Amino acid sequence: MITVHSINKSTSNLLLFVASLLLIFLVWISLLPEFQILLIPITILTLYFIFLKPDHYLLFILLMYLVVVGEINPILRVFVHLLGSASLLIFLFLHKEIVGNIYSTIDKRIKKFLLYFFSIVLLSAIFSQIPLKGIEIIFKELYFFFIVFSFYVYLYLKKNTFQIIIVLMISGLIMSLSSIFNLKDTNLIDLLMKGSASFRTGGLLSNVNALSGYIVVVFPLFIFYFFIKNSKIIKILVLLGLTVLMLGVLATISRSAGLSIIIGLLFFTYIINKRAALWILLSVLIVVLLLLILPTSEMILSALRIEQGFSQRDLLWKLSIDMFKDNWFLGVGPGLWGLQMFNYSPVLQDSFIGYLFYDVNVITGGFNNSHNYYLVFMSDLGIFGLFLSLYLPFTFFSIAKENLKLSKLYSNESYLLNLALTTVGVSIFIRAFFEGISIITFGWVAIDLPFWVVFAILIYNNQFLKKSKEFILS
């Protein structure tokens, strides 16, 4: 018997098929020849998921958002945004009867954060030098959280967190491999002799710090899979994946990523096995000691950029703190840090570092380069921004703490999953002291999405575990 649901599903598939072919054709004629070949696998996969695996179509869209919405090509980026937004709108429309009910399951703490966030950004924008810049950021963030909410609805309907976790892990591997492959023509001797600064590679994102953020988010998920799987083959594959991620960190030479991953690993193992955490800590200390005393230590430290200290981050921190002191109430305005930075530069403009700051500001389009998540919010949004920057980790860890407590009553696998998600938060908010991106980057979808997908899983697990507790106690 043909049902209304099946008719709606067939109609949506046809609409997606027509829209996809039209978009693919438009992108094809717009791309340079060297990029046109990329559309062949994308086209095949799109048709495959629309018609043969429609239940996994949105997972494919999520992977596209995570991997293709980078710096491969601006036209490809627009293509993914158009296809993705159309697909998500159709998906929400087909489930319009229950979208409101699903929205009500989102924890009130995250709703409060989003209300505070958009209100403060709007208020700061209104009283800023360029209000339209803030309005632009608001629309970008609304679109971003529309994407996050859509995948939360998908997660709620499918009730399968593992599918989304696998997509995150695959995206992390792809990003890591893209960074590694960019080094294929690099001479190891040149890397050791000249230092690594000129050899760092951001892979598909063209930004080493953004790409390393992916690795920081997915690393605990691989650790989780290693613990829950008994198959030796799967454990070997997970170890290979972890090796690829570690090589990706080395390719980006991101010290903040390395530090946050180590701290996250110590946190995860400390909760499970305190003795194992102690052994990992001792191993790290021994490796560091060997690096300092070996005859080749100078070359190794140069390759790892250890001799560069904070890499001018301390100067950028001072700049942002001084900016906050003069604009402590509402900040300089969302997205306007780059416009004001030279009024607070702690170095001469005609110095080497001064020119470096100028070049970075031009390349990033005036993006806030405080290299500190908390200072980004403080300098852009003032004292209210500081409140927001602290309220988000408070919200994350308060939900995570509940999940860890409740999951102990449910199953060991659930407990390890929520421990891994909590570890993502530990790693990313430690990294936030050295990087200002990968959490809320004012509309940069590609680099913020991994963390917020993890947050969506955390929120879903919270309401699921609360329901399970009520069932157990009833």
SVG drawing of the C-alpha trace seen along z (x, -y; Angstrom):
<svg xmlns="http://www.w3.org/2000/svg" viewBox="-2 -54 77 64">
<polyline fill="none" stroke="black" stroke-width="0.4" points="0.0,0.0 1.3,-3.4 1.3,-5.8 1.4,-9.6 4.8,-9.3 6.2,-7.3 4.8,-9.8 6.4,-12.7 9.7,-10.8 9.7,-10.1 8.8,-13.7 11.6,-14.9 14.1,-12.5 13.0,-13.8 13.4,-17.4 16.8,-16.7 17.8,-14.9 16.8,-17.8 18.3,-20.4 21.5,-18.4 21.9,-18.0 21.3,-21.7 23.7,-22.8 26.3,-20.3 26.0,-21.5 26.3,-25.2 29.4,-24.4 30.9,-22.3 30.9,-25.1 32.2,-27.5 35.2,-25.5 38.6,-25.4 39.5,-22.2 41.7,-20.9 38.8,-21.1 36.1,-19.7 37.2,-16.1 36.2,-16.6 32.6,-16.8 32.6,-13.2 32.8,-11.4 30.6,-14.0 27.9,-13.5 28.1,-9.7 27.9,-9.8 25.0,-12.3 22.9,-10.1 23.9,-7.0 22.7,-8.4 19.5,-10.0 18.2,-6.9 20.0,-3.8 20.7,-5.0 18.3,-7.8 18.5,-7.1 22.2,-8.0 21.9,-11.0 22.2,-13.6 25.3,-11.8 26.8,-12.4 25.7,-16.0 27.4,-16.3 30.6,-14.9 30.4,-17.4 30.0,-20.2 33.0,-19.0 35.3,-18.3 34.4,-20.3 33.4,-23.6 37.0,-24.6 39.5,-26.3 39.5,-23.8 37.5,-26.1 35.0,-28.9 32.6,-27.6 32.6,-24.1 32.0,-25.7 28.9,-27.6 27.7,-24.4 27.9,-22.4 26.1,-25.2 23.3,-25.4 22.9,-21.6 23.2,-21.2 20.8,-24.0 18.2,-22.8 18.5,-19.2 18.2,-20.2 15.2,-22.4 13.4,-19.5 14.3,-17.2 12.9,-19.5 9.8,-20.2 9.1,-16.4 9.2,-16.2 7.5,-19.5 5.0,-17.8 7.6,-16.7 10.3,-19.4 8.8,-21.5 8.7,-18.5 12.3,-17.7 13.3,-21.4 11.7,-21.1 14.1,-18.3 17.2,-20.6 18.6,-21.4 17.5,-24.8 21.1,-25.7 22.1,-25.7 19.0,-27.6 20.0,-30.3 23.5,-30.5 22.2,-31.0 19.7,-33.7 22.5,-35.5 24.9,-35.1 22.7,-36.5 21.4,-39.3 24.9,-40.4 26.2,-40.2 23.3,-42.4 23.7,-44.9 27.5,-45.2 26.9,-45.5 24.3,-48.3 26.8,-50.5 29.8,-49.6 31.5,-51.6 30.1,-49.3 26.8,-47.8 26.3,-45.9 29.3,-43.8 27.7,-42.5 24.4,-41.9 26.3,-39.9 27.8,-37.8 24.4,-37.2 23.0,-35.9 26.0,-33.6 25.6,-32.2 21.9,-31.7 22.7,-29.7 25.3,-27.8 23.0,-26.8 20.3,-25.9 22.8,-23.3 23.6,-22.1 19.9,-21.9 19.0,-20.0 21.6,-17.3 20.3,-17.2 16.8,-16.5 18.3,-13.7 20.1,-12.3 16.9,-12.4 15.0,-10.6 17.6,-7.9 18.7,-7.5 22.1,-6.3 25.0,-8.4 27.6,-6.0 26.8,-6.9 27.5,-10.6 30.7,-9.7 32.0,-7.6 31.4,-10.6 33.4,-12.9 36.2,-10.3 36.3,-10.0 36.4,-13.8 39.3,-14.0 41.2,-11.4 40.6,-13.1 41.7,-16.5 44.8,-14.9 45.7,-13.1 45.3,-16.3 47.8,-18.0 50.2,-15.0 50.0,-14.8 50.8,-18.5 54.3,-17.6 55.0,-14.8 57.6,-17.0 59.2,-18.4 62.8,-17.6 63.3,-16.3 66.8,-17.8 65.5,-21.2 62.7,-20.8 65.2,-20.0 67.8,-22.6 65.6,-25.6 62.8,-25.0 59.2,-24.1 57.5,-27.5 57.7,-27.6 56.6,-23.9 53.5,-23.9 50.4,-22.9 46.7,-23.4 45.5,-20.8 42.0,-21.3 41.4,-24.2 44.6,-26.1 44.8,-27.0 47.0,-24.9 45.3,-26.0 41.8,-25.2 42.9,-21.8 44.5,-20.9 41.2,-21.8 39.6,-18.9 42.2,-16.5 41.7,-17.7 38.0,-17.0 38.1,-13.5 41.1,-12.1 39.1,-11.1 36.5,-9.5 39.2,-7.1 40.3,-6.4 36.7,-5.6 36.4,-3.1 39.7,-1.4 38.2,-0.7 34.8,0.6 35.8,2.9 37.0,6.4 37.9,7.2 41.7,7.2 41.3,6.0 39.2,3.0 41.7,2.2 44.5,2.2 42.5,0.0 41.8,-2.4 45.5,-2.5 46.3,-3.2 43.8,-6.1 45.4,-7.5 48.8,-7.3 47.4,-9.3 46.0,-11.9 49.4,-12.2 51.1,-12.6 48.6,-15.2 49.5,-17.1 53.2,-16.8 52.3,-18.1 50.6,-21.2 53.3,-21.5 50.5,-22.8 51.9,-22.8 48.5,-23.8 46.9,-20.8 49.7,-18.5 49.4,-19.9 45.5,-19.7 45.5,-16.1 48.0,-15.0 46.0,-16.7 42.8,-15.1 44.4,-11.7 45.6,-12.1 42.1,-13.1 40.5,-10.1 42.9,-7.6 43.0,-9.1 39.2,-8.6 39.5,-5.0 42.9,-4.0 44.9,-6.3 48.0,-4.2 47.9,-4.2 47.6,-8.0 50.7,-8.2 52.6,-6.0 51.6,-8.2 52.6,-11.3 56.0,-9.8 56.5,-8.7 55.8,-12.3 58.2,-13.7 60.9,-11.2 60.4,-12.1 60.7,-15.8 63.8,-15.2 65.4,-13.2 64.6,-16.0 66.4,-18.4 69.6,-16.4 70.1,-14.6 72.9,-16.0 70.3,-16.6 67.9,-18.4 68.5,-21.8 67.3,-20.6 64.4,-18.7 63.2,-21.6 63.5,-23.8 61.4,-21.5 58.8,-21.4 58.9,-25.2 59.7,-25.0 62.3,-27.7 59.7,-30.1 58.0,-30.3 54.5,-31.8 55.1,-32.8 54.1,-36.4 50.9,-35.2 52.0,-37.1 52.1,-40.3 48.6,-39.6 47.3,-38.8 48.7,-42.1 47.1,-43.9 43.7,-42.4 43.8,-43.0 44.6,-46.7 41.8,-46.8 39.5,-45.3 40.6,-47.9 39.5,-50.7 36.3,-49.0 35.4,-46.9 31.6,-47.4 30.5,-46.3 33.9,-45.7 35.0,-47.1 32.1,-45.3 31.7,-41.8 34.2,-41.3 35.9,-44.7 39.1,-43.6 41.1,-43.9 39.9,-47.5 41.2,-48.5 44.3,-46.3 46.9,-48.8 45.7,-51.4 46.9,-49.0 49.9,-47.3 52.7,-46.8 55.3,-46.8 56.4,-49.4 54.5,-49.2 57.7,-49.3 59.3,-46.4 59.4,-42.8 56.6,-41.7 54.6,-44.9 54.6,-43.9 53.8,-40.3 50.7,-41.5 49.7,-43.6 50.0,-40.7 48.0,-38.4 45.3,-41.0 45.0,-41.5 45.0,-37.7 42.3,-37.0 40.2,-40.0 40.5,-41.6 39.5,-38.4 40.2,-38.5 43.6,-37.0 43.9,-37.1 44.9,-33.4 42.8,-33.0 39.1,-32.2 38.4,-34.1 40.2,-37.2 38.4,-37.0 35.1,-37.4 36.4,-40.0 37.9,-42.3 34.9,-42.0 32.0,-42.0 33.5,-43.4 32.6,-42.2 29.5,-40.5 31.8,-38.6 33.9,-37.4 30.7,-36.1 29.7,-34.3 33.2,-32.7 32.9,-31.3 29.3,-30.4 29.7,-28.1 32.3,-25.7 30.2,-25.9 27.2,-24.7 29.2,-22.0 30.7,-20.6 27.6,-20.8 25.8,-18.7 28.8,-16.4 29.0,-15.9 25.3,-14.8 25.9,-12.4 28.9,-10.7 26.8,-10.2 23.7,-8.9 25.6,-6.7 27.1,-4.7 23.6,-3.4 23.0,-2.6 26.0,-0.8 29.8,-0.8 29.8,-1.7 27.5,-4.7 29.8,-5.8 32.9,-5.6 31.2,-7.5 30.2,-10.3 33.7,-10.3 35.1,-10.7 32.7,-13.5 33.7,-15.2 37.4,-14.7 36.7,-16.6 35.5,-19.5 38.6,-19.3 40.9,-19.3 39.1,-22.1 38.7,-24.5 42.4,-24.0 43.4,-24.7 41.2,-27.8 43.9,-29.5 46.1,-29.4 43.7,-29.5 40.6,-31.6 38.9,-29.3 37.1,-25.9 34.4,-26.8 32.5,-29.9 34.3,-31.6 31.6,-34.0 30.2,-32.1 33.1,-29.9 31.0,-26.7 33.8,-24.3 35.9,-24.7 33.2,-25.1 31.0,-22.3 33.0,-19.3 32.8,-20.7 29.1,-21.5 28.2,-18.1 29.9,-16.6 27.9,-19.1 24.7,-18.0 25.5,-14.3 26.2,-15.3 22.8,-17.1 21.0,-14.2 22.6,-11.7 21.6,-13.9 17.9,-13.8 18.1,-10.1 19.9,-9.1 17.4,-11.1 14.5,-9.2 16.3,-6.0 16.8,-6.8 13.1,-7.5 12.4,-4.1 14.8,-2.3 13.4,-4.0 9.7,-3.5"/>
</svg>
